[in-house]
């Protein structure tokens, strides 16, 4: 039995699956990741390192530079869901997938139709003016260059920056979902981003599945490891 057949069998035999995903889920929608050779952190187009520009202290002290980076490098309005997103939506509709826990901020899981999505790092699709609290979507924050046209306050993205705490309610829901599921599928992540990667340690179920292009530090603990594209794998295992 090959890896795809093994995963098909596991999915068929369980009805309590949780998916935990990272940047690799979005790269197949042409959204760059952070740490690869072509990733956002390797670019040298700006005066400051990307990790510094994505910090809360930088947002507070360098608004112009923050928005110049954020609006051009973090929002991809033309990105569309890929095979991985649609496969997970299918599993949710079949009542097998109970939750998606994502480190991504692009909102593509919801766009593909998934309902129970826990966004650990927020979403580029939600933005609010710091002064009047008016809501803006990702296209509008670009259109207005980060400045509220009503009160001229700064439009703050609902994303978790470096130095920010994660949302406690979402973290608790994520941990509860991982702790209570029978099968945990981890895909498109190297599991190097903390504290999110630590949540895998709460898994107590039967099947830990890792799908990633490169090895992870958790490979030795998994029941099944597949080194391939997450979209390709999930499309194969969910096709009839």
Secondary structure, DSSP 8 states (H G I E B T S, - for coil): --HHHHHHHHHHH-S-EEEEE-THHHHTTT---SSSTTSGGG--SSSS-HHHHTBHHHHHH-HHHHHHHHHHHT--TT----HHHHHHHHHHHTT-EEEEEE---S-HHHHTT---EEETTEEEEEEEETTT--EE-HHHHHHTTTB-TTT--BEEEEE--BT----HHHHHHHHHHHHH-SEEEEES--S-STTGGGGGGG--SSEEEEE-SS--TTGGG-SEEE-S-HHHHHHHHH--
